[in-house]
C-alpha cells in the first residue's frame, strides 16, 4: 500500500511539473485570449469595433470611468464634469495636458467634420447655448465618451439630442502637441 501511495504521489508530481512547464508557452496564448475577450467585451459595451482600435488604453480608461456621476466642477471618481473628464483622459491616455473648460479646449484644436473624426478626436456641442458648452472624446462608429448629466457614458452622435446640438469635431493642433511635448521634455531632469 505504501508503494502505491508513493507511486501515485510521484506520478502526480511529474504531472504537476509537466503542467508547470507547459504553462509558460500557453501563458502568452492565455494573455492574448484575455486581451481578445476584453476587446470583445468593450466592443459590446461601447458599441465600437474595439478589435480595430489602435489604442486600447483609451478604451480601458473610458471603461474605468463609466458610471462616474456628473458633478459640475468635479474632477474625481466621486463626480466629474465633461471638461475635467476630457482633460483627465488626455493626460492619462495621451500624456498631454489640455485646458480645463470646453471653450478653451476648442481653442486648441483644428476643426474636423463629423465624417472625418478619428478615434481620440474631440467632439463639441452647443447645448442650449450660443457658445460651446459640452465636450466629449470620439471613439469611432459615431460613438463618443463624455461626462453627461447621467454621468460618464458613451453616446451616439446619431442620437437626436446630440445630433441637434453637435457643433464641430476637433483634433488637437500639432503646434499645441509640440508645445505640450516640449514643455514635458523641459520638465524632465537631464541625465
C-alpha positions as CSV (number, residue, x, y, z in Angstrom):
1,X,0.0,0.0,0.0
2,X,2.9,2.3,0.9
3,X,4.4,1.7,-2.6
4,X,1.2,2.5,-4.3
5,X,0.8,5.8,-2.4
6,X,4.4,6.8,-3.2
7,X,3.9,5.8,-6.9
8,X,0.7,7.9,-7.1
9,X,2.5,10.9,-5.3
10,X,5.4,10.6,-7.8
11,X,3.0,10.4,-10.8
12,X,1.2,13.5,-9.6
13,X,4.4,15.4,-9.1
14,X,5.5,14.5,-12.6
15,X,2.2,15.6,-14.0
16,X,2.4,18.8,-12.0
17,X,5.9,19.5,-13.2
18,X,4.8,19.0,-16.8
19,X,1.8,21.2,-16.4
20,X,4.0,24.0,-15.0
21,X,6.5,23.8,-17.9
22,X,3.6,23.8,-20.4
23,X,2.0,26.9,-18.8
24,X,4.9,29.1,-19.9
25,X,4.2,28.9,-23.6
26,X,0.4,28.8,-23.0
27,X,0.6,31.9,-20.7
28,X,1.2,34.1,-23.8
29,X,-1.7,32.4,-25.5
30,X,-3.9,32.9,-22.4
31,X,-2.9,36.6,-22.2
32,X,-3.8,37.0,-25.9
33,X,-7.1,35.3,-25.4
34,X,-7.9,37.5,-22.4
35,X,-7.0,40.6,-24.4
36,X,-9.3,39.4,-27.2
37,X,-12.1,38.8,-24.7
38,X,-11.5,42.3,-23.2
39,X,-11.8,43.8,-26.7
40,X,-15.0,41.8,-27.4
41,X,-16.5,42.9,-24.1
42,X,-15.6,46.5,-24.6
43,X,-16.9,46.4,-28.1
44,X,-20.3,45.2,-26.9
45,X,-20.5,47.7,-24.1
46,X,-19.2,50.7,-26.1
47,X,-20.8,49.8,-29.4
48,X,-17.4,50.3,-31.2
49,X,-15.3,47.9,-33.1
50,X,-12.6,47.8,-30.4
51,X,-10.8,45.0,-32.3
52,X,-9.9,47.6,-34.9
53,X,-8.7,50.1,-32.4
54,X,-5.1,51.2,-32.2
55,X,-5.4,52.5,-28.6
56,X,-6.7,50.0,-26.1
57,X,-5.5,52.4,-23.3
58,X,-8.3,54.8,-24.5
59,X,-11.0,52.2,-24.2
60,X,-9.7,50.9,-20.8
61,X,-9.7,54.5,-19.5
62,X,-13.3,55.1,-20.6
63,X,-14.4,51.7,-19.3
64,X,-12.9,52.5,-15.9
65,X,-14.8,55.8,-15.7
66,X,-18.3,54.7,-17.0
67,X,-21.0,55.4,-14.4
68,X,-19.0,58.0,-12.5
69,X,-21.6,60.6,-11.5
70,X,-21.7,64.0,-13.1
71,X,-20.8,66.9,-10.9
72,X,-20.2,70.4,-12.3
73,X,-16.7,71.4,-11.4
74,X,-15.9,67.9,-10.2
75,X,-12.7,66.2,-11.2
76,X,-12.7,62.8,-9.4
77,X,-14.4,59.4,-9.4
78,X,-16.8,60.9,-6.9
79,X,-18.1,63.3,-9.6
80,X,-16.7,64.8,-12.8
81,X,-17.8,67.2,-15.5
82,X,-17.2,66.9,-19.2
83,X,-14.1,69.1,-19.5
84,X,-12.4,67.5,-16.4
85,X,-13.2,64.1,-17.9
86,X,-11.7,65.1,-21.2
87,X,-8.6,66.7,-19.5
88,X,-8.1,63.6,-17.4
89,X,-8.4,61.3,-20.4
90,X,-5.9,63.3,-22.4
91,X,-3.5,63.3,-19.5
92,X,-3.7,59.6,-18.8
93,X,-4.1,58.2,-22.3
94,X,-2.1,60.6,-24.5
95,X,0.2,62.1,-21.8
96,X,-0.9,65.6,-22.8
97,X,-2.2,68.4,-20.6
98,X,-5.1,70.3,-22.1
99,X,-7.1,73.2,-20.8
100,X,-9.9,72.9,-18.3
101,X,-13.1,74.1,-20.0
102,X,-14.8,73.1,-23.3
103,X,-14.4,76.6,-24.9
104,X,-10.7,76.7,-24.0
105,X,-10.2,73.2,-25.2
106,X,-11.8,74.1,-28.6
107,X,-9.2,76.9,-29.0
108,X,-6.5,74.1,-29.0
109,X,-7.9,72.1,-31.9
110,X,-8.3,72.2,-35.7
111,X,-11.9,71.8,-36.6
112,X,-12.8,68.4,-38.1
113,X,-16.1,67.5,-39.9
114,X,-18.2,64.7,-38.4
115,X,-17.2,62.5,-41.4
116,X,-13.5,62.9,-40.7
117,X,-13.5,62.2,-37.0
118,X,-10.9,59.7,-35.8
119,X,-10.5,57.8,-32.5
120,X,-9.3,60.2,-29.8
121,X,-10.6,63.3,-31.6
122,X,-12.8,65.7,-29.6
123,X,-16.5,66.5,-30.2
124,X,-18.0,69.8,-29.2
125,X,-21.6,70.8,-28.6
126,X,-23.6,73.9,-28.1
127,X,-26.3,72.7,-25.8
128,X,-28.9,75.4,-25.1
129,X,-26.2,78.0,-25.6
130,X,-24.6,80.1,-28.3
131,X,-21.2,79.1,-27.2
132,X,-19.6,75.7,-26.7
133,X,-21.0,74.1,-23.6
134,X,-20.0,70.4,-23.8
135,X,-17.1,68.2,-25.0
136,X,-16.5,64.5,-25.4
137,X,-14.0,62.1,-26.9
138,X,-14.7,60.3,-30.2
139,X,-14.4,56.5,-30.0
140,X,-15.4,55.5,-33.6
141,X,-18.6,54.3,-35.2
142,X,-20.2,57.7,-34.3
143,X,-19.8,56.9,-30.6
144,X,-18.2,59.2,-28.1
145,X,-17.4,59.2,-24.4
146,X,-18.4,62.1,-22.1
147,X,-19.5,63.1,-18.7
148,X,-23.2,63.8,-19.2
149,X,-25.9,64.6,-16.7
150,X,-26.3,60.8,-16.5
151,X,-22.6,60.5,-15.5
152,X,-19.8,59.2,-17.6
153,X,-21.4,57.4,-20.5
154,X,-21.0,56.5,-24.2
155,X,-23.5,58.1,-26.5
156,X,-24.0,58.3,-30.3
157,X,-23.7,61.3,-32.4
158,X,-26.7,59.9,-34.3
159,X,-28.9,60.3,-31.2
160,X,-31.5,63.0,-32.0
161,X,-30.4,65.1,-28.9
162,X,-26.6,65.0,-29.7
163,X,-27.2,65.4,-33.4
164,X,-29.2,68.5,-32.8
165,X,-26.6,70.2,-30.6
166,X,-23.4,68.9,-32.3
167,X,-21.2,71.9,-33.2
168,X,-17.9,70.5,-34.5
169,X,-15.2,67.9,-34.1
170,X,-11.7,68.8,-33.3
171,X,-8.2,67.4,-33.5
172,X,-5.5,68.8,-31.2
173,X,-3.4,71.2,-33.2
174,X,0.1,69.9,-34.0
175,X,1.6,73.2,-32.6
176,X,-0.1,72.5,-29.2
177,X,1.1,68.9,-29.3
178,X,4.6,70.1,-29.9
179,X,4.4,72.8,-27.3
180,X,2.9,70.4,-24.8
181,X,5.5,67.7,-25.6
182,X,8.4,70.2,-25.3
183,X,7.2,71.5,-22.0
184,X,7.0,68.0,-20.7
185,X,10.6,67.4,-22.0
186,X,11.8,70.6,-20.4
187,X,10.4,69.4,-17.0
188,X,12.3,66.1,-17.2
189,X,15.6,66.0,-15.4
190,X,18.7,65.7,-17.6
191,X,20.8,62.5,-17.2
